[in-house]
Amino acid sequence: MNNSYIYKNKAVLILLLIFTVLHIPLLFLGPVNIEFAFADLLKYYKNGNEIFLEQFFFYQANTVGMSFLGWLVNIESLSIDEILLIRTLNLIGSVIFILSLISITNFFKIKNIFLITLFIIVSPLFWTYSSRATADLFPAALAILSYAVFIKNNDYLYKIILSAFIFGFSLILKPLILFMYIFFIGLYFIDEKKFTFIKLLTFCLISFLILSIFLSQIYLNYDYFITSNKFLSVLLKTSLDISVNNFILYAGYVTLALSPMIFMGGYLKSIYKYNFVSIICFSVIFVLGYLYINDTGEMNFSFLETIIPKSIFNGILMTGAIIFLSSSYFNSKYIISKFDNKKYKYFFISILVSLILLSFLRPSQRYILILLPFCLFLLPEVNFKNKKVLYTFAALLFFIDITISLNQYLKSAASKSMLEYIKNNKIVEATDPGAITGSYGNYFFLHREKEKKYVVVSYIDPDSIFSSSRNFLFIKHDYSLIEFKQ
């Protein structure tokens, strides 16, 4: 980095530094969400214990790429915990993500880079997965880096090849990122002289060849393609009505990610202009979502669903989907200048097609992580003018982020207390981990076929053998060990 780069992007770099420092303690929180599957697979590459490989395929729909990468960068002499190592890779990925974003915004001459960066790093998705041992943030960061390298330096063949190798590697870690090809191909319609057919074809062939070689090796060594048949059937199980439902969920999540900027500027004024009609229309849309939209995958709101009913969130997402589509049309027609309209349509169409493609698979809010910056690029400059409102909302999101981290701490602490009791009383073999599987299911995996006498449930049972509980304000995690009832 030269001095001019640092001076120009000083505010963003300071923001990134603060974000990174705040995340270092989060790397040491207890495990959640089947993180142990990735960590234990890394152990498989260390010692060849087949049980870790079997466990990974039992719990995970991802490829082995992230754990293999962890093994490659692991330094044996340092004895770094496997979960900590993979979490560190994702935190490094968050830095790569933001630095690449700076390059992309400079290329497209997008303003408000500080606010865009701020709302990405306080996004609950970005905040959470920057310190989780999963295959989400780091692959997304590599894909964004590849895009940044390609758009800025594709006059040189070696830069195109470098970009293709980076993207190919991101596909190894997360094949679902395939939809990002849409963003590369769409560049042809932005500037066909700079992004020629030959350059795009070279990029696509090299990156896809890398993925193909990896998948062939996976098939030869593990006898499955992309993921195990169990998860592949779940991932691809869909129908037209389910896909429409999924698209609404995704578009609604995008609107939440763009809040409150999406409501500011001319679009909000147009709603005020027809306030009575708008209230009626959005009320009807909310009710339709409340009644008919379903979570068909991992489109949840974590612990917030213990406070607010899921059906209300479904109504909000349905309303959000309509707001996303209608505001995009409004901005394109009335706000975006002719100079920027081509760029705007490129981003919107790329995002729209990506969401449609994702809707044919089992949905998860994690998949829109990589789309966050492009969604923010859709917002007109006028939507960023009210700084007071934006900083207030960013503070609210930061509070939610802290709450999510606190929730992780309390959940893993309560789970660990239960695990320790089970281990100390030597009843691991006879216990179904139940509610603590996400944190410590690996301790029980080897004994999963044995007859169970006990099960862990996520509530306080007055007749329990043992109970563990951690709570703070409205966040509460209770576990009870009870006798297994057939």
Contacts in CASP RR format, 6 or more apart in sequence:
PFRMAT RR
TARGET T0000
AUTHOR 0000-0000-0000
METHOD contacts of the structure
MODEL  1
MNNSYIYKNKAVLILLLIFTVLHIPLLFLGPVNIEFAFADLLKYYKNGNE
IFLEQFFFYQANTVGMSFLGWLVNIESLSIDEILLIRTLNLIGSVIFILS
LISITNFFKIKNIFLITLFIIVSPLFWTYSSRATADLFPAALAILSYAVF
IKNNDYLYKIILSAFIFGFSLILKPLILFMYIFFIGLYFIDEKKFTFIKL
LTFCLISFLILSIFLSQIYLNYDYFITSNKFLSVLLKTSLDISVNNFILY
AGYVTLALSPMIFMGGYLKSIYKYNFVSIICFSVIFVLGYLYINDTGEMN
FSFLETIIPKSIFNGILMTGAIIFLSSSYFNSKYIISKFDNKKYKYFFIS
ILVSLILLSFLRPSQRYILILLPFCLFLLPEVNFKNKKVLYTFAALLFFI
DITISLNQYLKSAASKSMLEYIKNNKIVEATDPGAITGSYGNYFFLHREK
EKKYVVVSYIDPDSIFSSSRNFLFIKHDYSLIEFKQ
6 13 0 8 1.000
9 102 0 8 1.000
9 113 0 8 1.000
11 114 0 8 1.000
12 98 0 8 1.000
12 102 0 8 1.000
12 113 0 8 1.000
12 114 0 8 1.000
12 117 0 8 1.000
15 114 0 8 1.000
15 117 0 8 1.000
15 118 0 8 1.000
15 121 0 8 1.000
16 95 0 8 1.000
16 98 0 8 1.000
16 99 0 8 1.000
16 117 0 8 1.000
16 121 0 8 1.000
19 94 0 8 1.000
19 98 0 8 1.000
19 121 0 8 1.000
19 130 0 8 1.000
20 91 0 8 1.000
20 94 0 8 1.000
20 95 0 8 1.000
23 91 0 8 1.000
23 94 0 8 1.000
23 130 0 8 1.000
23 131 0 8 1.000
24 91 0 8 1.000
26 131 0 8 1.000
26 405 0 8 1.000
27 84 0 8 1.000
27 87 0 8 1.000
27 88 0 8 1.000
27 91 0 8 1.000
27 131 0 8 1.000
28 84 0 8 1.000
29 131 0 8 1.000
29 405 0 8 1.000
29 408 0 8 1.000
29 409 0 8 1.000
29 412 0 8 1.000
30 83 0 8 1.000
30 408 0 8 1.000
30 409 0 8 1.000
30 412 0 8 1.000
30 413 0 8 1.000
30 416 0 8 1.000
30 439 0 8 1.000
31 39 0 8 1.000
31 83 0 8 1.000
31 133 0 8 1.000
31 412 0 8 1.000
31 438 0 8 1.000
31 439 0 8 1.000
31 440 0 8 1.000
32 132 0 8 1.000
32 408 0 8 1.000
32 411 0 8 1.000
32 412 0 8 1.000
32 438 0 8 1.000
32 439 0 8 1.000
33 132 0 8 1.000
33 134 0 8 1.000
33 438 0 8 1.000
34 59 0 8 1.000
34 60 0 8 1.000
34 437 0 8 1.000
34 438 0 8 1.000
34 441 0 8 1.000
35 83 0 8 1.000
35 86 0 8 1.000
35 87 0 8 1.000
35 132 0 8 1.000
35 133 0 8 1.000
35 134 0 8 1.000
36 83 0 8 1.000
36 438 0 8 1.000
36 439 0 8 1.000
36 440 0 8 1.000
36 441 0 8 1.000
36 442 0 8 1.000
37 55 0 8 1.000
37 56 0 8 1.000
37 59 0 8 1.000
37 60 0 8 1.000
37 442 0 8 1.000
38 56 0 8 1.000
38 60 0 8 1.000
38 62 0 8 1.000
38 66 0 8 1.000
38 67 0 8 1.000
38 82 0 8 1.000
38 83 0 8 1.000
38 86 0 8 1.000
38 133 0 8 1.000
38 134 0 8 1.000
38 135 0 8 1.000
39 67 0 8 1.000
39 81 0 8 1.000
39 82 0 8 1.000
39 83 0 8 1.000
39 85 0 8 1.000
39 86 0 8 1.000
39 133 0 8 1.000
40 52 0 8 1.000
40 55 0 8 1.000
40 56 0 8 1.000
40 82 0 8 1.000
40 442 0 8 1.000
41 52 0 8 1.000
41 53 0 8 1.000
41 55 0 8 1.000
41 56 0 8 1.000
41 64 0 8 1.000
41 67 0 8 1.000
42 67 0 8 1.000
42 70 0 8 1.000
42 71 0 8 1.000
42 74 0 8 1.000
42 82 0 8 1.000
42 85 0 8 1.000
42 86 0 8 1.000
43 49 0 8 1.000
43 52 0 8 1.000
43 82 0 8 1.000
44 50 0 8 1.000
44 52 0 8 1.000
44 53 0 8 1.000
44 56 0 8 1.000
44 67 0 8 1.000
45 67 0 8 1.000
45 68 0 8 1.000
45 71 0 8 1.000
46 71 0 8 1.000
46 74 0 8 1.000
51 445 0 8 1.000
51 446 0 8 1.000
53 222 0 8 1.000
55 442 0 8 1.000
55 445 0 8 1.000
56 64 0 8 1.000
56 67 0 8 1.000
57 222 0 8 1.000
57 224 0 8 1.000
57 228 0 8 1.000
58 445 0 8 1.000
60 227 0 8 1.000
60 231 0 8 1.000
61 227 0 8 1.000
61 228 0 8 1.000
61 231 0 8 1.000
61 232 0 8 1.000
61 234 0 8 1.000
61 235 0 8 1.000
62 134 0 8 1.000
62 135 0 8 1.000
62 174 0 8 1.000
62 227 0 8 1.000
63 135 0 8 1.000
63 172 0 8 1.000
63 173 0 8 1.000
63 174 0 8 1.000
63 175 0 8 1.000
63 214 0 8 1.000
63 218 0 8 1.000
63 226 0 8 1.000
63 227 0 8 1.000
64 218 0 8 1.000
64 222 0 8 1.000
65 135 0 8 1.000
65 172 0 8 1.000
65 173 0 8 1.000
65 214 0 8 1.000
66 86 0 8 1.000
66 89 0 8 1.000
66 134 0 8 1.000
66 135 0 8 1.000
66 138 0 8 1.000
66 139 0 8 1.000
66 173 0 8 1.000
67 86 0 8 1.000
69 89 0 8 1.000
69 138 0 8 1.000
69 173 0 8 1.000
70 85 0 8 1.000
70 86 0 8 1.000
70 89 0 8 1.000
73 85 0 8 1.000
73 89 0 8 1.000
74 80 0 8 1.000
74 85 0 8 1.000
80 88 0 8 1.000
82 133 0 8 1.000
83 133 0 8 1.000
84 133 0 8 1.000
86 133 0 8 1.000
86 134 0 8 1.000
87 131 0 8 1.000
87 132 0 8 1.000
87 133 0 8 1.000
89 138 0 8 1.000
90 129 0 8 1.000
90 130 0 8 1.000
90 131 0 8 1.000
90 132 0 8 1.000
90 133 0 8 1.000
90 134 0 8 1.000
90 136 0 8 1.000
90 137 0 8 1.000
90 138 0 8 1.000
91 130 0 8 1.000
91 131 0 8 1.000
91 137 0 8 1.000
92 138 0 8 1.000
93 130 0 8 1.000
93 137 0 8 1.000
93 138 0 8 1.000
93 141 0 8 1.000
93 142 0 8 1.000
94 121 0 8 1.000
94 126 0 8 1.000
94 130 0 8 1.000
94 137 0 8 1.000
94 141 0 8 1.000
95 141 0 8 1.000
96 141 0 8 1.000
96 142 0 8 1.000
96 144 0 8 1.000
96 145 0 8 1.000
97 120 0 8 1.000
97 126 0 8 1.000
97 137 0 8 1.000
97 140 0 8 1.000
97 141 0 8 1.000
97 144 0 8 1.000
97 145 0 8 1.000
98 117 0 8 1.000
98 120 0 8 1.000
98 121 0 8 1.000
100 141 0 8 1.000
100 144 0 8 1.000
100 145 0 8 1.000
100 147 0 8 1.000
100 148 0 8 1.000
101 113 0 8 1.000
101 116 0 8 1.000
101 117 0 8 1.000
101 120 0 8 1.000
101 144 0 8 1.000
101 148 0 8 1.000
101 373 0 8 1.000
102 113 0 8 1.000
102 117 0 8 1.000
103 148 0 8 1.000
103 152 0 8 1.000
104 110 0 8 1.000
104 144 0 8 1.000
104 147 0 8 1.000
104 148 0 8 1.000
104 151 0 8 1.000
104 373 0 8 1.000
105 113 0 8 1.000
105 116 0 8 1.000
105 377 0 8 1.000
107 148 0 8 1.000
107 151 0 8 1.000
107 152 0 8 1.000
108 343 0 8 1.000
108 377 0 8 1.000
110 116 0 8 1.000
110 377 0 8 1.000
111 381 0 8 1.000
111 384 0 8 1.000
112 381 0 8 1.000
112 384 0 8 1.000
115 261 0 8 1.000
115 384 0 8 1.000
115 390 0 8 1.000
116 373 0 8 1.000
116 376 0 8 1.000
116 377 0 8 1.000
118 394 0 8 1.000
119 261 0 8 1.000
119 376 0 8 1.000
119 390 0 8 1.000
119 394 0 8 1.000
119 397 0 8 1.000
120 126 0 8 1.000
120 372 0 8 1.000
120 373 0 8 1.000
120 376 0 8 1.000
121 127 0 8 1.000
122 394 0 8 1.000
122 397 0 8 1.000
122 398 0 8 1.000
122 401 0 8 1.000
123 257 0 8 1.000
123 372 0 8 1.000
123 397 0 8 1.000
124 397 0 8 1.000
124 400 0 8 1.000
124 401 0 8 1.000
124 404 0 8 1.000
125 257 0 8 1.000
125 365 0 8 1.000
125 366 0 8 1.000
125 368 0 8 1.000
125 369 0 8 1.000
125 372 0 8 1.000
126 137 0 8 1.000
126 369 0 8 1.000
126 372 0 8 1.000
127 401 0 8 1.000
127 404 0 8 1.000
127 405 0 8 1.000
128 401 0 8 1.000
128 404 0 8 1.000
129 136 0 8 1.000
129 137 0 8 1.000
129 366 0 8 1.000
129 369 0 8 1.000
130 137 0 8 1.000
134 366 0 8 1.000
135 173 0 8 1.000
135 174 0 8 1.000
136 174 0 8 1.000
136 366 0 8 1.000
136 369 0 8 1.000
137 369 0 8 1.000
138 173 0 8 1.000
139 170 0 8 1.000
139 171 0 8 1.000
139 173 0 8 1.000
139 174 0 8 1.000
139 177 0 8 1.000
140 170 0 8 1.000
140 174 0 8 1.000
140 177 0 8 1.000
140 369 0 8 1.000
140 370 0 8 1.000
142 166 0 8 1.000
142 167 0 8 1.000
142 169 0 8 1.000
142 170 0 8 1.000
142 173 0 8 1.000
143 167 0 8 1.000
143 170 0 8 1.000
143 177 0 8 1.000
143 180 0 8 1.000
143 370 0 8 1.000
144 370 0 8 1.000
144 373 0 8 1.000
145 166 0 8 1.000
146 163 0 8 1.000
146 164 0 8 1.000
146 166 0 8 1.000
146 167 0 8 1.000
146 168 0 8 1.000
146 170 0 8 1.000
146 207 0 8 1.000
147 163 0 8 1.000
147 167 0 8 1.000
147 180 0 8 1.000
147 183 0 8 1.000
147 184 0 8 1.000
149 159 0 8 1.000
149 162 0 8 1.000
149 163 0 8 1.000
149 166 0 8 1.000
150 159 0 8 1.000
150 160 0 8 1.000
150 163 0 8 1.000
150 184 0 8 1.000
150 187 0 8 1.000
150 203 0 8 1.000
151 187 0 8 1.000
151 195 0 8 1.000
153 159 0 8 1.000
153 163 0 8 1.000
154 160 0 8 1.000
154 163 0 8 1.000
154 194 0 8 1.000
154 195 0 8 1.000
154 199 0 8 1.000
155 194 0 8 1.000
157 202 0 8 1.000
160 199 0 8 1.000
160 202 0 8 1.000
160 203 0 8 1.000
161 202 0 8 1.000
161 206 0 8 1.000
163 203 0 8 1.000
164 202 0 8 1.000
164 203 0 8 1.000
164 204 0 8 1.000
164 205 0 8 1.000
164 206 0 8 1.000
164 207 0 8 1.000
164 210 0 8 1.000
165 206 0 8 1.000
165 207 0 8 1.000
165 210 0 8 1.000
167 180 0 8 1.000
167 184 0 8 1.000
167 203 0 8 1.000
167 207 0 8 1.000
168 206 0 8 1.000
168 207 0 8 1.000
168 208 0 8 1.000
168 210 0 8 1.000
168 211 0 8 1.000
169 210 0 8 1.000
170 177 0 8 1.000
171 177 0 8 1.000
171 178 0 8 1.000
171 207 0 8 1.000
171 208 0 8 1.000
171 210 0 8 1.000
171 211 0 8 1.000
171 214 0 8 1.000
172 210 0 8 1.000
172 211 0 8 1.000
172 214 0 8 1.000
175 211 0 8 1.000
175 215 0 8 1.000
175 226 0 8 1.000
176 358 0 8 1.000
176 361 0 8 1.000
176 367 0 8 1.000
177 370 0 8 1.000
179 353 0 8 1.000
179 354 0 8 1.000
179 357 0 8 1.000
179 358 0 8 1.000
180 354 0 8 1.000
180 370 0 8 1.000
181 204 0 8 1.000
182 350 0 8 1.000
182 353 0 8 1.000
182 354 0 8 1.000
182 357 0 8 1.000
183 350 0 8 1.000
183 354 0 8 1.000
183 374 0 8 1.000
184 200 0 8 1.000
184 203 0 8 1.000
184 204 0 8 1.000
185 200 0 8 1.000
185 204 0 8 1.000
186 195 0 8 1.000
186 346 0 8 1.000
186 349 0 8 1.000
186 350 0 8 1.000
187 194 0 8 1.000
187 195 0 8 1.000
187 200 0 8 1.000
187 346 0 8 1.000
188 195 0 8 1.000
188 196 0 8 1.000
188 197 0 8 1.000
188 200 0 8 1.000
189 342 0 8 1.000
189 346 0 8 1.000
190 342 0 8 1.000
190 343 0 8 1.000
190 346 0 8 1.000
215 225 0 8 1.000
215 226 0 8 1.000
218 224 0 8 1.000
218 225 0 8 1.000
218 226 0 8 1.000
219 225 0 8 1.000
224 232 0 8 1.000
225 232 0 8 1.000
226 232 0 8 1.000
227 235 0 8 1.000
234 362 0 8 1.000
235 361 0 8 1.000
235 362 0 8 1.000
236 361 0 8 1.000
236 362 0 8 1.000
237 362 0 8 1.000
238 246 0 8 1.000
238 360 0 8 1.000
238 361 0 8 1.000
238 362 0 8 1.000
242 296 0 8 1.000
243 359 0 8 1.000
243 360 0 8 1.000
244 359 0 8 1.000
245 293 0 8 1.000
245 294 0 8 1.000
245 296 0 8 1.000
246 296 0 8 1.000
246 358 0 8 1.000
246 359 0 8 1.000
246 360 0 8 1.000
246 361 0 8 1.000
246 363 0 8 1.000
247 321 0 8 1.000
247 355 0 8 1.000
247 356 0 8 1.000
247 359 0 8 1.000
248 289 0 8 1.000
248 293 0 8 1.000
248 317 0 8 1.000
248 318 0 8 1.000
248 321 0 8 1.000
249 293 0 8 1.000
249 295 0 8 1.000
249 296 0 8 1.000
249 299 0 8 1.000
249 317 0 8 1.000
249 321 0 8 1.000
249 363 0 8 1.000
250 299 0 8 1.000
250 321 0 8 1.000
250 355 0 8 1.000
250 358 0 8 1.000
250 359 0 8 1.000
250 363 0 8 1.000
250 367 0 8 1.000
250 368 0 8 1.000
251 317 0 8 1.000
251 320 0 8 1.000
251 321 0 8 1.000
251 324 0 8 1.000
251 325 0 8 1.000
251 355 0 8 1.000
252 316 0 8 1.000
252 317 0 8 1.000
252 318 0 8 1.000
252 319 0 8 1.000
252 320 0 8 1.000
252 321 0 8 1.000
252 323 0 8 1.000
252 324 0 8 1.000
253 299 0 8 1.000
253 317 0 8 1.000
253 365 0 8 1.000
253 368 0 8 1.000
254 324 0 8 1.000
254 351 0 8 1.000
254 355 0 8 1.000
254 368 0 8 1.000
254 371 0 8 1.000
254 375 0 8 1.000
255 262 0 8 1.000
255 320 0 8 1.000
255 321 0 8 1.000
255 323 0 8 1.000
255 324 0 8 1.000
256 316 0 8 1.000
256 317 0 8 1.000
256 320 0 8 1.000
257 368 0 8 1.000
257 372 0 8 1.000
257 375 0 8 1.000
258 324 0 8 1.000
258 375 0 8 1.000
258 376 0 8 1.000
258 378 0 8 1.000
258 379 0 8 1.000
259 393 0 8 1.000
260 389 0 8 1.000
260 390 0 8 1.000
260 393 0 8 1.000
261 376 0 8 1.000
261 379 0 8 1.000
261 383 0 8 1.000
261 384 0 8 1.000
261 390 0 8 1.000
262 323 0 8 1.000
262 324 0 8 1.000
262 327 0 8 1.000
262 379 0 8 1.000
262 383 0 8 1.000
263 323 0 8 1.000
264 382 0 8 1.000
264 383 0 8 1.000
264 384 0 8 1.000
264 385 0 8 1.000
264 386 0 8 1.000
264 389 0 8 1.000
265 335 0 8 1.000
265 380 0 8 1.000
265 382 0 8 1.000
265 383 0 8 1.000
265 385 0 8 1.000
266 330 0 8 1.000
266 334 0 8 1.000
266 335 0 8 1.000
266 382 0 8 1.000
267 326 0 8 1.000
267 327 0 8 1.000
267 330 0 8 1.000
267 331 0 8 1.000
267 335 0 8 1.000
270 330 0 8 1.000
271 278 0 8 1.000
272 278 0 8 1.000
282 319 0 8 1.000
282 322 0 8 1.000
285 315 0 8 1.000
285 318 0 8 1.000
285 319 0 8 1.000
285 322 0 8 1.000
286 315 0 8 1.000
286 316 0 8 1.000
286 318 0 8 1.000
286 319 0 8 1.000
287 315 0 8 1.000
288 315 0 8 1.000
288 318 0 8 1.000
289 314 0 8 1.000
289 315 0 8 1.000
289 317 0 8 1.000
289 318 0 8 1.000
289 319 0 8 1.000
290 311 0 8 1.000
290 312 0 8 1.000
290 314 0 8 1.000
290 315 0 8 1.000
290 318 0 8 1.000
291 311 0 8 1.000
293 314 0 8 1.000
293 315 0 8 1.000
293 317 0 8 1.000
293 318 0 8 1.000
294 314 0 8 1.000
295 310 0 8 1.000
295 314 0 8 1.000
296 362 0 8 1.000
296 363 0 8 1.000
297 362 0 8 1.000
297 363 0 8 1.000
297 364 0 8 1.000
298 362 0 8 1.000
298 363 0 8 1.000
298 364 0 8 1.000
298 365 0 8 1.000
298 366 0 8 1.000
299 317 0 8 1.000
299 363 0 8 1.000
299 364 0 8 1.000
299 365 0 8 1.000
300 310 0 8 1.000
300 365 0 8 1.000
301 308 0 8 1.000
301 310 0 8 1.000
301 313 0 8 1.000
302 404 0 8 1.000
302 407 0 8 1.000
303 403 0 8 1.000
303 404 0 8 1.000
303 407 0 8 1.000
303 475 0 8 1.000
304 313 0 8 1.000
305 313 0 8 1.000
306 476 0 8 1.000
307 474 0 8 1.000
328 348 0 8 1.000
328 378 0 8 1.000
331 344 0 8 1.000
331 378 0 8 1.000
331 379 0 8 1.000
331 380 0 8 1.000
332 341 0 8 1.000
332 344 0 8 1.000
332 345 0 8 1.000
332 348 0 8 1.000
335 380 0 8 1.000
335 382 0 8 1.000
336 344 0 8 1.000
336 380 0 8 1.000
344 378 0 8 1.000
347 374 0 8 1.000
347 377 0 8 1.000
347 378 0 8 1.000
348 378 0 8 1.000
350 374 0 8 1.000
351 371 0 8 1.000
351 374 0 8 1.000
351 375 0 8 1.000
351 378 0 8 1.000
354 371 0 8 1.000
355 368 0 8 1.000
355 371 0 8 1.000
358 367 0 8 1.000
358 368 0 8 1.000
368 375 0 8 1.000
384 390 0 8 1.000
403 475 0 8 1.000
406 472 0 8 1.000
406 475 0 8 1.000
407 475 0 8 1.000
407 477 0 8 1.000
410 470 0 8 1.000
410 471 0 8 1.000
410 472 0 8 1.000
410 475 0 8 1.000
410 476 0 8 1.000
410 477 0 8 1.000
411 439 0 8 1.000
411 470 0 8 1.000
411 477 0 8 1.000
412 439 0 8 1.000
413 470 0 8 1.000
413 477 0 8 1.000
414 468 0 8 1.000
414 469 0 8 1.000
414 470 0 8 1.000
414 477 0 8 1.000
414 478 0 8 1.000
414 479 0 8 1.000
415 435 0 8 1.000
415 436 0 8 1.000
415 438 0 8 1.000
415 439 0 8 1.000
415 440 0 8 1.000
415 468 0 8 1.000
415 477 0 8 1.000
415 479 0 8 1.000
416 439 0 8 1.000
416 440 0 8 1.000
417 468 0 8 1.000
417 470 0 8 1.000
417 479 0 8 1.000
418 436 0 8 1.000
418 456 0 8 1.000
418 466 0 8 1.000
418 468 0 8 1.000
418 479 0 8 1.000
418 481 0 8 1.000
419 436 0 8 1.000
419 439 0 8 1.000
419 440 0 8 1.000
419 443 0 8 1.000
421 466 0 8 1.000
421 468 0 8 1.000
421 481 0 8 1.000
422 428 0 8 1.000
422 431 0 8 1.000
422 454 0 8 1.000
422 456 0 8 1.000
422 481 0 8 1.000
423 443 0 8 1.000
427 453 0 8 1.000
427 454 0 8 1.000
428 443 0 8 1.000
428 444 0 8 1.000
428 447 0 8 1.000
429 447 0 8 1.000
429 450 0 8 1.000
430 450 0 8 1.000
430 451 0 8 1.000
430 452 0 8 1.000
430 453 0 8 1.000
430 454 0 8 1.000
431 444 0 8 1.000
431 452 0 8 1.000
431 453 0 8 1.000
431 454 0 8 1.000
431 455 0 8 1.000
431 456 0 8 1.000
431 481 0 8 1.000
432 444 0 8 1.000
432 452 0 8 1.000
432 454 0 8 1.000
432 455 0 8 1.000
432 456 0 8 1.000
432 484 0 8 1.000
433 440 0 8 1.000
433 441 0 8 1.000
433 443 0 8 1.000
433 444 0 8 1.000
433 456 0 8 1.000
434 455 0 8 1.000
434 456 0 8 1.000
434 457 0 8 1.000
435 456 0 8 1.000
435 457 0 8 1.000
435 458 0 8 1.000
435 479 0 8 1.000
436 456 0 8 1.000
436 479 0 8 1.000
437 444 0 8 1.000
452 484 0 8 1.000
453 483 0 8 1.000
453 484 0 8 1.000
454 465 0 8 1.000
454 481 0 8 1.000
454 482 0 8 1.000
454 483 0 8 1.000
454 484 0 8 1.000
455 481 0 8 1.000
455 482 0 8 1.000
455 484 0 8 1.000
456 479 0 8 1.000
456 480 0 8 1.000
456 481 0 8 1.000
457 479 0 8 1.000
457 480 0 8 1.000
457 482 0 8 1.000
458 477 0 8 1.000
458 478 0 8 1.000
458 479 0 8 1.000
459 478 0 8 1.000
459 480 0 8 1.000
460 467 0 8 1.000
460 469 0 8 1.000
460 478 0 8 1.000
460 480 0 8 1.000
461 467 0 8 1.000
461 480 0 8 1.000
461 482 0 8 1.000
463 482 0 8 1.000
464 480 0 8 1.000
464 481 0 8 1.000
464 482 0 8 1.000
465 480 0 8 1.000
465 481 0 8 1.000
465 482 0 8 1.000
465 483 0 8 1.000
466 480 0 8 1.000
466 481 0 8 1.000
467 478 0 8 1.000
467 479 0 8 1.000
467 480 0 8 1.000
467 481 0 8 1.000
468 478 0 8 1.000
468 479 0 8 1.000
469 476 0 8 1.000
469 477 0 8 1.000
469 478 0 8 1.000
469 479 0 8 1.000
470 476 0 8 1.000
470 477 0 8 1.000
471 477 0 8 1.000
471 478 0 8 1.000
END
